Amino acid sequence: MSSTPAIAANAKGVRAPHTIRMADGDNVAIVANEGGLDAGTVLASGLRLVDRVPQGHKVALAPIGAGDAVVRYGIAIGYAAEAIAAGRWVHERLLKMPAARSLEGLPVATIKPPSPAPLAGYTFEGFRNADGSVGTRNILAITTTVQCVAGVVEHAVARIKAELLPRFPNVDDVVGLEHGYGCGVAIDAPDAQIPIRTLRNISKNPNFGGEIMVVSLGCEKLQPERLLPPGSFEIRDERGEPDAGEGLDVVCLQDDAHVGFASMIDSIMASARRHLERLDARRRETVPASALVVGVQCGGSDAFSGATANPAVGVCTDLLVRAGATVMFSEVTEVRDGIDQLTARAATPEVAAAMVREMAWYDAYLGKGGADRSANTTPGNKKGGLANIVEKAMGSIVKSGSAPIVGVLGPGERLRDKGLTSGLVYAATPASDFICGTLQLAAGMNVHVFTTGRGTPYGLAEAPVVKVATTSGLARRWHDLMDVNAGTIADGEATIEETGWALFRRLLEVASGERTCAERIGLHNALVLFNPAPVT
C-alpha cells in the first residue's frame, strides 16, 4: 500500500489532502479525508481534482482511455465506460465490470512460501473439552429442532437466566439455538443435508462444553434422532465421563406429561439445571494459542476495508497460523474473483480442486436463482466507495493473509470431522453476515473477527465477536460498538503490521474471558441456517 505523504494538519487543524494507492501500478487512489475533497483540491503529487470526490471513493491518477482497465490492488477492477480525465471521480457508473474468472486453467499450488518461524509462547485462559477442543466461553446452549418451539425456549431461557444462572457463577450464559428450519421443508432433498448438519455441528461448538440439550415440538420433520443420531455425539454422566447408558436429552413439548405452558417451562428448567451443574464445575486454564479457532468475516464493507482493517486481519491471520491456530475465511462471492490467487496458495492440488468445486457449486446455485456474483454488492458498499464485486473481492481476500490454504469445508461441515486442527482453511459460505457467522460456528469457531466500514451492530451469542472499524470516523461515532480501530492505518498513526499484532493480542484477551463491546451491551444476531433445498 502506498499513499500521498502529506497527511499532517495545517495550522487550523484541517488535514492536508490524503489519498491511498494500494499498488504501484494502480491508476486510481481513494480519498482518505473525512468529508471527501472538493473539486480544485491539489494533491501532494500536484494533481488537481476535477470533481468533488467523497471519502473512500476513487480519483483517477492519470488519464484513462475508454475501454482501458481501471486498476486498484494491481488488478483490473473494471474497464472505463468512457474516457476518464486525471483528477476525475471514478464512480461505479464509469466502470464496466470484468467477466468472472473461468474455473478452468487455474494455477494450482504454485505458491510455495518459505515456512515462517513458529510463534511460540502465546497462551490464553480457556475451557478444555473432552474431544480436545477448547472453549473461549462456557455456555449452555439449548438446541431446537424446529422454529415452532422458539417462543417457549425464549421464555425458558429468560427464566433460567433469572433464577438458575446466578447459582452457577462459572457458566457465562444460556442461549437458545433458534432458527427458521425443521418443518415445512423438503427434508429428504439432497441439499437438506446442509441445514441439518449445520445445526448438528453448532450444537457441538467448543463453547458449549460438550453439553447437548434439545427442545423438540414432536411432530416436526426434523426429529431429534435425525438431527443428532446415535454416534454423532457423546453423552456424559454427572462426573463428565462417557455414559453409554444415557440417551439424547430431549424435552418434547407434545409429550402427554406436559399439561399447560408452565409444565413445559418446568421441564426445560429441570433439564437445564443438570447441564448447568456440569458446566459450572469447569474452570479456565492456560492453553496454547494453537487452541484458537478463529473465523474472519467482513460486513458493511467500504473502500477502506481492503486498505486498513482487512490487511491488518491478514497480518493477524498469519500470526495465528504461525502460533498453530486454525483460521477460517469464507464468503464465496467475495473471493470468487480472486479464485486464481487462492488455488495458487493451495497446499496441495486436492485443496485447489476442492475450492474450485465449491465455487462451481455456488455459481450453479446463483444461476438457478437468476443471479450472479454482482448481486453481492450493496448500496452501502457503493456509497462507501466500492464500485463492484471485483473491487470488493480484492479487498476481502486480504483477510486470509499469506499462509498456504490447507483445507476446504463445504457449508455446515465441521473442522474436526475433516481432521483440520491447525492452519488456514477456506470454509465455503454465502457472504450474508448472519449465514456466514452461523456456518463458521458450525465449523467449530470459538472466536470471531468482523471488520466493517459502514458500521453494523452484528454480534453472536454463541461466540465472542471482535469488531474492527476501517476508519477512525466510524470508531469515534460507534465508540461503544467497535473493539479495534484500524483507521489509524489510514491516519498514518499505525502500520498494518502494528494493527495486526494489536488484534492478535486482543483476541487472546477476549478468548481469556474479556468481554467484547457487543457482549457488554448484549447485542447479537439470530442464527440463520443456509437452506438451498426446497420449502414445501
C-alpha positions in Angstrom: 0.0 0.0 0.0 1.3 3.4 -0.9 -0.2 6.8 -0.1 0.5 10.5 -0.7 2.9 11.5 2.0 1.2 14.6 3.2 -1.3 13.7 6.0 -0.4 16.4 8.5 -2.9 19.1 9.6 -2.4 22.7 8.9 -2.4 25.5 11.4 -6.3 25.5 11.5 -6.3 21.7 12.2 -7.5 20.8 8.7 -5.9 17.7 7.4 -4.0 18.0 4.2 -5.4 16.2 1.2 -4.7 12.5 1.6 -5.2 9.6 -0.8 -4.3 5.9 -0.6 -2.9 4.0 -3.5 -2.8 0.2 -3.0 -0.1 -0.8 -5.5 2.5 0.9 -7.7 0.7 0.1 -10.9 -2.7 1.5 -9.8 -4.2 4.3 -11.9 -6.7 5.2 -9.1 -6.4 6.0 -5.4 -9.1 6.5 -2.8 -9.6 9.8 -0.9 -8.9 9.3 2.8 -10.1 12.7 4.2 -13.3 12.7 6.2 -15.9 14.6 4.2 -14.1 14.0 1.0 -12.2 16.5 -1.1 -13.6 19.4 -3.2 -13.0 20.0 -6.9 -9.9 22.1 -7.3 -8.1 20.5 -4.4 -4.4 19.9 -5.2 -2.9 16.6 -4.0 0.7 16.3 -2.8 1.6 14.9 -6.3 0.4 18.2 -7.9 -2.8 16.6 -9.4 -5.8 18.9 -9.2 -9.2 17.3 -8.7 -11.7 17.8 -11.5 -14.7 16.7 -9.4 -15.6 16.6 -5.7 -14.6 13.1 -4.6 -16.4 11.6 -1.5 -14.3 9.9 1.2 -13.4 6.4 0.2 -14.1 7.0 -3.5 -11.6 6.7 -6.3 -9.8 9.5 -8.1 -8.1 8.9 -11.5 -4.3 9.5 -11.1 -3.8 9.6 -14.8 -5.9 9.8 -17.9 -7.8 6.5 -18.6 -9.0 5.9 -22.1 -12.4 4.5 -23.0 -12.2 0.7 -22.6 -9.0 0.8 -20.7 -8.5 -1.0 -17.4 -9.2 0.8 -14.1 -6.6 -0.7 -11.8 -6.7 -1.0 -8.0 -4.8 -3.5 -5.9 -2.7 -4.1 -9.1 -5.9 -5.7 -10.6 -8.3 -4.5 -13.3 -11.4 -3.9 -11.2 -13.3 -2.7 -14.3 -13.0 -1.0 -17.7 -13.7 2.6 -18.4 -17.1 3.1 -20.0 -15.8 6.4 -21.4 -12.6 8.4 -21.3 -11.7 9.5 -17.8 -9.6 12.6 -17.2 -6.9 12.7 -14.5 -8.4 14.1 -11.3 -11.9 12.9 -12.1 -14.1 10.9 -9.6 -14.1 7.3 -10.8 -17.5 6.0 -9.6 -19.4 2.8 -10.4 -21.3 4.3 -13.4 -18.0 4.8 -15.2 -17.0 1.2 -14.9 -17.9 -1.9 -16.9 -17.3 -5.0 -14.7 -15.0 -7.7 -15.9 -16.4 -11.2 -16.6 -16.0 -13.8 -13.9 -12.6 -15.7 -13.9 -13.0 -19.1 -15.5 -12.6 -22.0 -13.2 -10.5 -23.8 -15.9 -6.8 -23.4 -16.3 -6.2 -22.0 -12.8 -2.7 -22.1 -11.2 -2.6 -25.0 -8.7 -0.4 -25.0 -5.6 2.2 -22.8 -7.4 3.0 -20.5 -4.5 5.4 -22.2 -2.1 6.3 -19.6 0.5 9.1 -20.4 3.0 7.7 -21.6 6.3 7.9 -18.8 8.8 9.3 -19.4 12.3 6.7 -20.8 14.7 5.2 -18.2 17.1 5.7 -19.8 20.5 4.8 -18.8 24.0 1.4 -17.2 23.4 -1.4 -18.6 25.5 -5.0 -17.8 26.7 -7.2 -19.0 29.5 -9.8 -21.3 28.0 -12.1 -24.3 28.8 -10.7 -27.6 27.8 -13.2 -30.1 26.3 -13.1 -33.9 26.3 -12.7 -34.0 22.5 -9.5 -31.9 22.6 -11.2 -28.6 21.6 -11.1 -25.5 23.8 -13.9 -23.1 24.5 -13.4 -19.4 24.9 -16.8 -19.2 26.7 -18.7 -21.7 28.9 -22.2 -21.6 27.6 -25.3 -23.7 28.0 -26.8 -24.0 24.5 -30.3 -25.3 24.0 -30.7 -26.9 20.6 -34.1 -26.6 18.9 -35.4 -28.9 16.2 -37.9 -26.6 14.8 -38.9 -22.9 14.8 -42.3 -23.8 16.4 -40.6 -24.1 19.9 -38.7 -20.8 19.7 -41.2 -18.8 21.8 -41.3 -21.4 24.6 -37.5 -21.6 24.6 -37.2 -17.9 24.8 -39.4 -17.8 27.9 -37.5 -20.7 29.4 -34.1 -19.0 28.7 -35.3 -15.8 30.4 -36.4 -17.9 33.5 -33.1 -19.8 33.5 -31.0 -16.6 33.4 -33.1 -15.0 36.2 -33.5 -18.0 38.5 -30.8 -20.6 37.8 -27.8 -18.9 36.3 -26.9 -16.9 39.4 -26.3 -20.2 41.2 -23.7 -21.3 38.7 -21.1 -18.5 38.5 -18.7 -20.3 36.2 -21.3 -20.5 33.4 -21.1 -17.5 31.1 -24.5 -17.6 29.5 -27.5 -19.6 28.4 -28.6 -19.4 24.7 -31.4 -20.9 22.7 -30.2 -22.0 19.2 -33.3 -20.6 17.4 -33.6 -21.0 13.7 -36.2 -21.0 10.9 -35.8 -24.6 9.9 -37.3 -28.0 10.9 -40.7 -28.3 9.3 -42.4 -27.3 6.1 -39.3 -28.2 4.2 -38.2 -31.0 1.8 -36.4 -32.9 4.5 -35.1 -35.6 2.1 -34.0 -33.3 -0.7 -30.2 -33.7 -1.4 -29.3 -30.2 -0.2 -31.3 -30.6 3.0 -28.1 -32.1 4.4 -26.7 -28.5 4.6 -29.0 -27.0 7.2 -29.3 -30.3 9.2 -25.5 -30.8 9.5 -25.1 -27.1 10.3 -27.5 -27.3 13.3 -26.0 -30.6 14.4 -22.4 -29.2 14.3 -23.4 -25.9 16.0 -24.7 -28.0 18.9 -21.2 -29.4 19.2 -19.4 -26.0 19.2 -16.4 -25.9 21.6 -18.0 -23.0 23.6 -20.8 -25.3 24.7 -18.6 -27.7 26.7 -20.0 -30.9 25.1 -23.4 -30.5 26.8 -26.2 -31.2 24.4 -29.8 -30.4 25.4 -32.6 -30.4 22.9 -36.2 -29.0 22.8 -38.5 -30.6 20.3 -42.1 -30.0 19.4 -42.9 -33.6 18.5 -44.4 -33.6 15.0 -41.7 -31.8 13.1 -39.9 -33.3 10.1 -36.5 -32.8 11.7 -36.9 -35.3 14.5 -34.2 -35.2 17.3 -32.9 -38.6 16.3 -32.3 -37.4 12.8 -30.7 -34.2 13.9 -28.4 -36.0 16.4 -28.3 -39.7 15.6 -26.6 -42.1 17.9 -22.8 -41.9 17.5 -22.8 -38.3 16.4 -22.2 -37.0 19.9 -21.1 -38.3 23.3 -23.3 -38.4 26.3 -21.6 -37.7 29.7 -22.6 -38.5 33.2 -22.6 -36.2 36.2 -18.8 -36.5 36.5 -18.3 -35.6 32.9 -17.4 -39.2 32.0 -18.8 -41.0 28.9 -22.1 -42.7 29.7 -23.2 -45.2 27.1 -26.4 -45.8 29.1 -27.8 -42.4 28.6 -29.7 -41.2 25.5 -30.2 -37.8 23.9 -31.6 -35.3 26.4 -34.8 -34.1 24.8 -37.7 -32.1 26.1 -40.7 -32.8 23.8 -43.4 -30.2 24.2 -46.1 -32.5 22.8 -45.5 -35.2 25.4 -48.6 -36.1 27.3 -46.9 -35.2 30.5 -47.0 -31.5 29.6 -50.2 -30.1 30.8 -50.1 -26.4 30.0 -47.3 -23.9 29.3 -45.9 -23.9 32.8 -45.1 -27.6 32.8 -43.2 -27.2 29.5 -41.0 -24.4 31.1 -40.6 -26.5 34.3 -39.3 -29.5 32.2 -36.8 -27.3 30.3 -35.6 -25.8 33.5 -35.1 -29.2 35.2 -33.1 -30.4 32.2 -31.1 -27.2 32.1 -30.2 -27.5 35.8 -28.4 -30.8 35.2 -26.3 -29.4 32.4 -25.5 -26.2 34.3 -24.2 -28.2 37.2 -21.7 -30.0 34.9 -20.7 -26.8 33.1 -20.2 -25.0 36.4 -17.6 -27.5 37.5 -15.4 -26.4 34.7 -12.6 -23.8 35.1 -10.5 -21.7 32.8 -6.9 -23.0 32.4 -3.9 -21.9 30.5 -3.9 -23.3 27.0 -1.7 -22.5 24.0 -2.8 -20.1 21.3 -3.0 -23.1 19.0 -6.3 -23.9 20.5 -7.9 -20.8 18.9 -10.4 -21.4 16.1 -10.9 -18.0 14.5 -13.5 -17.1 11.9 -12.8 -13.9 9.9 -15.5 -12.0 8.1 -16.4 -8.6 6.8 -19.7 -6.8 6.6 -20.9 -3.3 5.8 -17.7 -3.0 3.8 -16.3 0.1 2.2 -13.2 1.1 0.2 -11.1 1.3 3.3 -11.9 -2.4 4.2 -9.2 -3.6 1.8 -6.8 -0.8 2.8 -6.9 -0.9 6.6 -8.9 -3.4 8.5 -8.7 -6.4 6.2 -4.9 -6.2 5.7 -4.5 -5.9 9.4 -6.6 -9.0 9.9 -4.4 -10.7 7.2 -1.4 -10.0 9.4 -3.2 -11.4 12.4 -4.2 -14.4 10.4 -0.6 -15.1 9.6 0.4 -14.7 13.3 -2.4 -17.1 14.3 -1.3 -19.7 11.8 2.3 -19.4 13.0 1.1 -20.0 16.5 -0.6 -23.2 15.4 -4.2 -21.9 15.5 -6.9 -22.5 12.9 -8.3 -19.6 10.9 -11.3 -19.8 8.6 -12.1 -17.3 5.8 -15.3 -17.6 3.8 -17.8 -15.8 1.7 -17.9 -17.4 -1.8 -19.0 -14.3 -3.8 -16.4 -12.2 -2.1 -13.4 -14.4 -3.1 -14.8 -15.7 -6.4 -13.0 -13.0 -8.5 -9.7 -13.9 -6.8 -10.0 -17.7 -7.3 -6.7 -17.8 -9.1 -5.0 -16.3 -6.1 -6.5 -18.9 -3.8 -5.8 -22.0 -5.9 -2.2 -20.8 -6.3 -1.9 -20.7 -2.5 -3.4 -24.2 -2.0 -1.1 -26.5 -0.1 -2.0 -29.4 -2.4 -3.7 -29.9 -5.8 -6.5 -31.6 -3.9 -7.2 -28.5 -1.8 -7.2 -26.4 -5.0 -9.7 -28.8 -6.6 -12.0 -28.6 -3.5 -12.0 -24.8 -3.8 -12.9 -25.0 -7.4 -15.7 -27.5 -6.6 -17.2 -25.1 -4.1 -17.0 -22.2 -6.5 -18.7 -24.2 -9.2 -21.4 -25.3 -6.9 -22.2 -21.8 -5.9 -22.1 -20.5 -9.5 -24.8 -23.1 -10.3 -26.7 -22.1 -7.2 -26.8 -18.4 -8.1 -27.7 -19.4 -11.7 -30.8 -21.3 -10.5 -32.0 -18.1 -8.9 -31.3 -16.0 -12.0 -28.5 -14.1 -10.2 -24.7 -13.9 -10.4 -21.9 -12.6 -8.2 -22.7 -9.0 -9.0 -25.8 -9.3 -6.8 -23.5 -9.2 -3.8 -22.5 -5.5 -3.7 -24.9 -3.4 -1.6 -26.0 0.2 -1.8 -23.9 0.9 1.3 -20.8 -0.8 -0.2 -21.2 1.5 -3.2 -21.8 4.6 -1.1 -18.6 3.7 0.8 -16.6 3.7 -2.5 -16.8 0.1 -3.7 -17.7 0.2 -7.4 -18.4 -3.5 -7.9 -17.9 -7.0 -6.6 -14.4 -7.3 -8.2 -13.1 -4.4 -6.2 -14.9 -5.7 -3.1 -13.4 -9.1 -3.5 -9.8 -7.9 -3.8 -10.2 -6.1 -0.5 -11.9 -9.1 1.1 -9.4 -11.7 0.2 -6.6 -10.0 2.1 -8.2 -11.1 5.4 -6.7 -14.5 4.6 -3.1 -13.3 4.9 -0.4 -15.1 3.0 -0.3 -18.6 4.6 -1.0 -21.8 2.5 -4.6 -22.9 2.4 -4.6 -26.4 4.0 -8.2 -27.4 3.7 -11.7 -26.6 2.4 -15.1 -27.0 4.2 -18.5 -27.2 2.5 -21.3 -25.3 4.1 -22.1 -26.7 7.6 -19.1 -29.1 7.7 -17.0 -29.3 10.9 -13.3 -28.8 11.0 -12.5 -31.6 13.4 -14.5 -34.1 11.3 -12.1 -33.3 8.4 -9.1 -33.6 10.6 -8.4 -29.8 10.3 -7.0 -28.7 13.6 -4.5 -26.0 12.5 -3.7 -23.7 9.6 -5.6 -21.6 7.2 -8.9 -23.1 5.9 -11.4 -21.9 3.3 -14.9 -22.5 4.6 -17.4 -22.1 1.7 -20.4 -19.9 2.8 -22.7 -17.3 1.4 -21.5 -13.7 2.0 -24.6 -12.9 4.2 -23.2 -11.9 7.5 -25.7 -13.9 9.5 -25.4 -17.1 7.4 -21.6 -16.9 7.3 -21.4 -16.5 11.0 -23.8 -19.4 11.6 -21.8 -21.7 9.3 -18.5 -20.7 10.9 -20.0 -21.6 14.3 -20.9 -25.0 12.9 -17.3 -25.4 11.7 -16.1 -25.0 15.3 -15.2 -21.3 15.6 -14.6 -20.2 19.2 -13.9 -16.5 18.5 -14.9 -14.3 15.6 -13.3 -11.3 13.9 -15.6 -9.0 12.0 -14.5 -5.9 10.0 -16.8 -3.1 9.0 -16.6 0.2 7.3 -20.2 1.4 7.0 -20.9 0.0 10.6 -23.0 -2.9 11.8 -24.1 -3.9 15.3 -23.5 -7.5 14.4 -22.8 -10.0 17.2 -23.2 -13.6 18.1 -24.5 -15.0 21.4 -22.5 -18.3 20.8 -19.0 -16.8 20.4 -17.4 -13.5 21.1 -17.1 -11.2 18.1 -14.2 -8.7 17.9 -15.3 -5.9 15.6 -12.7 -3.9 13.7 -13.5 -0.4 12.3 -11.9 0.5 8.9 -11.9 4.3 9.7 -11.3 6.4 12.7 -14.5 8.3 11.9 -16.5 5.1 12.4 -14.5 4.2 15.5 -15.4 7.6 17.1 -19.0 7.6 16.2 -19.6 3.9 17.2 -17.1 4.1 20.1 -19.0 1.6 22.2 -19.5 -0.9 19.4 -16.1 -1.2 17.8 -13.3 -3.2 19.6 -10.4 -2.2 17.4 -9.8 0.9 15.3 -7.8 0.1 12.1 -8.5 3.6 10.8 -5.2 4.6 12.5 -3.5 3.0 9.5 -5.1 5.5 7.1 -4.4 8.3 9.5 -0.7 7.5 9.5 -0.7 6.7 13.2 -0.1 3.0 13.0 1.1 0.5 10.4 -0.8 -2.5 9.1 1.7 -4.8 10.9 1.3 -3.0 14.2 -2.5 -3.1 14.0 -2.4 -6.9 13.1 -0.3 -7.5 16.2 -2.7 -5.4 18.3 -5.6 -7.5 17.0 -3.7 -10.7 17.8 -3.2 -9.7 21.4 -6.8 -8.5 21.6 -8.0 -12.0 20.5 -6.0 -13.6 23.3 -7.6 -11.3 25.8 -11.1 -11.9 24.6 -10.5 -15.7 24.4 -9.5 -15.5 28.1 -12.8 -14.0 29.0 -12.6 -10.3 28.5 -15.9 -9.2 27.0 -16.3 -7.5 23.6 -18.3 -4.4 23.1 -21.3 -6.5 21.7 -21.1 -8.8 24.8 -21.1 -5.9 27.2 -24.2 -4.4 25.5 -25.9 -7.8 24.9 -26.1 -7.4 21.1 -26.4 -10.5 19.0 -28.0 -11.7 15.8 -30.2 -14.7 15.3 -28.8 -17.8 13.7 -29.7 -18.1 10.0 -29.3 -21.6 8.5 -28.4 -21.8 4.8 -31.1 -23.9 3.2 -30.7 -24.3 -0.6 -33.3 -27.1 -0.6 -37.0 -26.6 -1.4 -39.5 -25.4 1.1 -42.8 -27.3 0.8 
